C-alpha cells in the first residue's frame, strides 16, 4: 500500500506538470531500476520516518552516504576520496576520471589532442580549478581576488521559448544577445575576456535573542570592463559559486517518485512549505525529466551537468553539447571562427563519449564523509532544535536510493543528504530575480547539507548560499525567507544556547 501511495502521488505531480504524450518525470531512464517490493517500500517508509527520540543518534546516522561513506580523513582531502564500496576496476575508472577532472586544458589545435580545445572564452581551464579539492567555491574576497570558483549567469526576458510547449510553467528567457548565458572572464590568446565579475557589499545588522547580533552582507553584482559593449539593458544577473561534488551519484539514485511525493506546490497541508519539482528537458534522453543538480535544479543527471560545465565553463564540446565555441554568441564572430580541438580521433568532439563518461563516473562516486560527533549531547540538542524549527521540512534528512542493477555501489542505500531536491520560494532577500526553467527568481533548490561542517577544512574559507554571501552557517540560516521565514524566525528567537547547539549540529554533518 505504501508503494502504491508513493507512485500515486508521483503520478498526480506528473499530471500537474502537463507533460506531453503521458511522459512521466517519475521515470528514471538513465538507470536500470529494480522496482521495490511492497515489503521493501514499507521498510523504506519506516526507516525514513522522522525521529521521535533525540537522546541518541538514529541507527546508521553516522553513515551519511550509506555503504559509500568514507572515514579516510577530515582534512583538506575529505571530499576527494572514492566511494568505499567501489570494486578495484571501478577505482581505476575513478582515478582516470579524476585525472580528466584535474586536467588543465589548452588552446586548440595542439599536439596533445586529448587536452586541447579550451575556449576561446572560458571561466577556468579545468574542473578542479572551480571545484577546488572537490569542494565549495566562494565570491571574490577583495579587489585583488578573482571569481575563479564561481560564475555569473546572465539572461534577458523573452516573449516565448520552445520548451513552453513541452513543459508546463516554463518561464521564457533568452541568453544575452552578445554575452550569451554566462560571463566568461578569461580568454585564450588573441581574444578578449568578456569582462570582470565584481561585487559590492552592504552590511546589515540583525538582532537575535539574548542580546546577540549577527551581521549579514548583501551583494550587488556587476560586470566591469565589458569587452563586447554593454550588456542588454534588461539583463538579469545571477551569481553562482561552485557546489561540493560529494554524493552526486547517490542524489541521482533517489527515486524521482519519492522526491515528487514530497512536493506540495499548493501547500495542501497548510504548513507554509510548498516545494515544487523542477522539470527540465534532457538533451540525452530527448524528454522531460526531474531536475536535481545545480542551484536551481536545472540539470537532470550528473552526465548532463558535466557536459554543460565543459561547454559553458571551458568552451569544450561533447556529444551532449557539440558546439565547439561553447557559449560564444553570433555577435562574437571571432570566437566562433577560432580554431578548436575537435578531432576525428575523438568522434569530432573535444570531450569524446569515453572521456565524458569517465568524468561523470568520477563525479558520481566521490564519497560523502562520515558524520562526526553524532553522539555529542550538544549535537543531539541541536538536532532537536533543527527539527523543532521546521528545518527538516525542506532539508529532508534521509532517503533510500533505488535498487539498481547497473550501479550496485549506489543501490538501495540509506543516505542522509538533508535535502528534498525541490524548488522553494526563499523570499526577496535571496531572490536573484532571474527565472531559470520553471524556477522563478525567488526559488532555489534545497541544497544538500552533508559535508557542510567540513567546508573550511576543504575550501579554506566559509562561503554559503548560492552566491557565497554567508560567511558562517548562522548567517546562511538568517538569510532564509519566504517558505523558510518561520524556521529562520524560530532560530533568531531561540535561547542562545539552543541556537549554538543548532549550529554545532550543522557542523557535525
Order of alpha helices (4+ residues) and beta strands (2+ residues): alpha-beta-alpha-alpha-beta-alpha-beta-beta-beta-beta-beta-beta-alpha-alpha-beta-beta-alpha-alpha-alpha-alpha-beta-beta-beta-beta-beta-alpha-alpha-alpha-alpha
